[in-house]
Amino acid sequence: MHDFHFKKAELYCEDVKISDVVRKVGTPCYIYSHKTLIDHFTKIQKAFAPVSPLICFAMKSNDNMAVVKSLLNEGAGLDIVSIGELKKALMVKADPRQIVFASVGKTEEEIRFALRAGILFFNVESVPELEFINRIAKDMRKKAQVALRINPDVEAATHDFITTGTLKNKFGIDLASTRAILKQRKKYPYIEIKGLHIHIGSQIVTSAPFINAVKKMIEFIESLKKESIEITHLDIGGGLGIIYKDEKPQTAQDFANAVLPYLEKTGLKIIMEPGRFIVGNAGIFVTKVLYLKDNGFKKFLIVDGGMNDLIRPSLYNAYHEIVPVKETHAKRVKVDVVGPICESGDFLGKDRMLPALKQGDLLAVMSAGAYGYVMSSNYNVRGRGPEVLVKGKQFAIVKERETFEHLIEGERIPAFI
Ligand SMILES: *Cc1c(COP(=O)(O)O)cnc(C)c1O
């Protein structure tokens, strides 16, 4: 659930009118609810309290430093995927010992920086990466703490582009190879392999795939114990689904009820990496109607926000609910809500029944807090709009609108042309 609601036919975020935010910052823009963010984090914390997990917010879903800081204040750790995310995390004083680093392609610069910072785990995805980290750690006279990312080969029943835990995917190491690595762990004297990690996909709405994967991991860890290989940490990843349209996702409590019986008796330290579940419904994207167009075949609402601002519809054919910021009882018509970009794939919603709108009206694209702003681009030399954080009656710009100067920074005309 979330804190975007209608009062007297006006959309609010907490106690702030969306139209008031827009009057101040313009469109398009992203607006986040602090309360929703914290509520979702707390739901996971409470549901999993019996194993007091380290909840590492997946920063790639929303890396705005005000969002990250809000979660750190509640005791969150972080799941990062690049040196850039790590630097932002350190800027808002994240504790490096609560940071895990995933990525199939960590560079030397990233590994050195993370080792120096003293992060909790490198979540390692291949043998060459393990060898590379060992070499760098030796050079730096440090010991790297590692969790091996396992590809448990389970189907997650989600979009092909966001399933990650089958052997068709580039992620993780299969079980047989993992066992072989662990048996030969003396080959990596500058590495301590303490944990195993899984992340089977994103926007998963049922608990069965998680249970399958967790059970597989626990059995595997038990079998390792018999070979005197001690694993102390199990990172069960992220991937909890949310409501975009009519999904009936498991709640945090449903999820906990399903997996806690397996986790509790292991005595393992549990790590989780939710992203979308925490921030997805905590944000909206607001855009303004520029033109109405009717070609006799179809009606279009042309708005000032496009695929460069919110790419999920174009990239995954993802559904986002779209609602007028001012409720009206005008007759509903079927329209495509499209952006200004020169691509047919530039749409926010297709065949939507929306009340007849006019130029200048505002639309809210719901559930845009995760994989929204972070995936935006400057395609068509369009500056990104601002990000705004609302808390109660207050709101603040937490990232400014990009200016033309931002867009051309670093571009040069060489003398030879
Ligand atoms: C993307 C990702 C997450 C977060 O996924 P959500 O679906 O947003 O919860 C967690 N862990 C890893 C390794 C990821 O790549």
Ligand as a Chemical Component Dictionary entry (heavy atoms), coordinates in Angstrom:
data_LIG
# 
_chem_comp.id                   LIG 
_chem_comp.type                 NON-POLYMER 
_chem_comp.pdbx_formal_charge   0 
_chem_comp.three_letter_code    LIG 
# 
loop_
_chem_comp_atom.comp_id 
_chem_comp_atom.atom_id 
_chem_comp_atom.alt_atom_id 
_chem_comp_atom.type_symbol 
_chem_comp_atom.charge 
_chem_comp_atom.model_Cartn_x 
_chem_comp_atom.model_Cartn_y 
_chem_comp_atom.model_Cartn_z 
_chem_comp_atom.pdbx_ordinal 
LIG C1 C1 C 0 18.263 -6.092 -8.745 1  
LIG C2 C2 C 0 18.763 -6.898 -7.612 2  
LIG C3 C3 C 0 18.095 -6.888 -6.386 3  
LIG C4 C4 C 0 16.796 -6.155 -6.157 4  
LIG O1 O1 O 0 15.747 -6.703 -6.873 5  
LIG P1 P1 P 0 14.236 -6.219 -6.583 6  
LIG O2 O2 O 0 13.435 -6.996 -7.543 7  
LIG O3 O3 O 0 14.194 -4.757 -6.854 8  
LIG O4 O4 O 0 13.937 -6.535 -5.171 9  
LIG C5 C5 C 0 18.646 -7.603 -5.346 10 
LIG N1 N1 N 0 19.804 -8.309 -5.498 11 
LIG C6 C6 C 0 20.462 -8.331 -6.659 12 
LIG C7 C7 C 0 21.717 -9.110 -6.758 13 
LIG C8 C8 C 0 19.973 -7.638 -7.760 14 
LIG O5 O5 O 0 20.625 -7.684 -8.911 15 
# 
loop_
_chem_comp_bond.comp_id 
_chem_comp_bond.atom_id_1 
_chem_comp_bond.atom_id_2 
_chem_comp_bond.value_order 
_chem_comp_bond.pdbx_ordinal 
LIG C1 C2 SING 1  
LIG C2 C3 SING 2  
LIG C2 C8 DOUB 3  
LIG C3 C4 SING 4  
LIG C3 C5 DOUB 5  
LIG C4 O1 SING 6  
LIG O1 P1 SING 7  
LIG P1 O2 DOUB 8  
LIG P1 O3 SING 9  
LIG P1 O4 SING 10 
LIG C5 N1 SING 11 
LIG N1 C6 DOUB 12 
LIG C6 C7 SING 13 
LIG C6 C8 SING 14 
LIG C8 O5 SING 15 
# 
